[in-house]
Amino acid sequence: MPDNLWLIGMMGAGKSVVGRLVAESMGAAFVDVDSEVAARTGCSIATLWGESGEEAFRDMEAAAVKRIAATRGQVVATGGGVVLRDDNVEEMRGSGLVVWLRASPEVLAGRIEPDGTRPLLADGDAGERLAEILAERRHRSERDASLTVDTDDLGPTEVADAVEAAWTAS
């Protein structure tokens, strides 16, 4: 089993839910990158994004990834855009197994509550925006992940079982 398990994928792919299930099953710590950033800054991701902008958020996200990668034995749910920076990917791959939880834009849109907490979905139709974002990031996720799990037709427990089996086998 690699030192850490990093879950990447779009918002709504199930990274946090699946991550918690795997961590509990394996007796590992669960860490959420966005929660780490929010805890350090004392504000929500939406507020941080709105007040400081995407670039500042991405800098804080990268610092969190680096800190998290220095500790072992964790299941880590990342933010959807973590793959946008190669340094993040190097940190993740250097400290564990990277698994892409892949889902279609239609499924993602059905899983996400329109509650204003997701800055990238603030404007326009969520399904269309998710399709655009996925198209922009797909090649990075395909390239950067050691394993891909399609989540469209699976429940969280089924996804967690597949991820746990891969983590244990690697």
N, C-alpha and C positions, 0 to 999 in steps of 0.2 A: 504494500500500500504506500503510495507517495505521501509526502509530508502533509500537504494541504490539498483540499479539493476546492477548485475555483469554478463557480457556476456563472457562465456568461449567457447573454441572450437579451432579447427585447423586454421592455416593460410588459408585464402580463404573462411572460413565459413560465413563471412559477419558480423563479430562483429562490426567493425567500421561503416560500412554503416548502418546496422540495429540500432546500438546504436545512431547514429546521428538522424535517423528518429524518434525513440522513444523519445529521449530527446526533440526534437523540438515539437512533438505532445503533450508531457506532460508538457512542460515548465520547464524542468529540465536541469541541467548542464550536458554536455557531457565531459567525461574524457577518454583519451587513455593512458594506462599504459606505452606502449612503447614510446609514445610521451613525457610523463613525464620524463622517464629515459633519453631520448635523450636531452631534454631541460636542465636537471640538469648537464649532462656531457658535453654538448656542441658538441656532435658528434653523428653520426648516429648509429643505432643499429648494422649494419654490421661492421662499424669501431670499435665500442666498443668491439664487439664480437671478431673481429680479433686481436685487440691489447691487450685486457685484458683477453679474454677467457670466456667460458660459465659460469663457477662458479662465477666469478666477476659480470657478467651480471645478473645472478640469484640473487645475493646478492642485487644489486641495484634495481632489479624488486621487491624483497620482501620489501625493504624499501619504495618503491613507493606505493605498495599495502597497507602497514600499514598507510602511510600518507593519502592516498585517503580514506581509511575506517574510518578515524577520522572525515570526513565531511559527511553530510547527503544530500539527495535529488539529487543524481547523477545517471547517466547512465554511466557505466564503461565498456569499451572494454579492455579486458586483452590480454596479449600475449599468444600464444598457449601453452607455457610450464608453465604457472602460477600454474597449478594443480600439478606440480612435487614436490612442497613443501607443506607439511601439514599445516605449519603456515600460508601460503597464504590463503588456503582454510578456515581455522578457522577465519581469518580476514574478508574474504568475507562473509561467512555464518553468522558471528556475526553482520554484518552491513547491511544485505540486502538479496535479493533473487538472487540465482545463477542459471543462465539459460545456458544450453549447446546447442549451435547451431551445430547440427551434420550434417555432409555431407560425402559422400563417397569419397575415394581417387580420383576416376575418375573425379568427379565434382570439387573437390578442384583443381586438376591439370589444369582443363579448366579455372578456375577463376583466377589463379595466373600468372602474367606476369613474364617471366624469365628475371628480370632486375638486378639481383645481390644484391638486398637488403635483401634477406632472407638467412642468413648464413647456416641454416640447409639444404637448397636445393642447396648449392654451388657445390656439387659433385654428379655425376650420374644422372639417370633418375628421374625427379621430381615426376612422378606418383608412381614409385616404392618407392621412399624415403618417400613420403607422406603416403603410405600404411604402411610402417614400423613404422613411428612415430605414426600414428593413432593406430596401434596395441599396441604400448607401452603405450599409454596414455588412451585408451578407458575405461579401468576399473576404472581409477581415475575419469574421467569425469562422467561416469555413477553413481559412488558412491557419488560424490561431488555435483552434480547439484540437485536442487529442481525440475527442470523441464527440459525436453529435447524437442527441436523443430527440426524436420527433415527438412533440407533446400534444399535437392536435387531438388525437383520439385516445389519449391516456389520462387517467386520473392522477392526482399528486402521488399517491402511494405507489402506483405502477411506475411512474417516472423515478421516484426515489429508489425503488428496488433496482431498476436498471442502472442508475447512477452508482448506487452502493456496490453492486456487483462489479462494475468496471473499476471503481476505486480500489476495491479489495484485490482484484486480479492484477492490477498494474504495479 
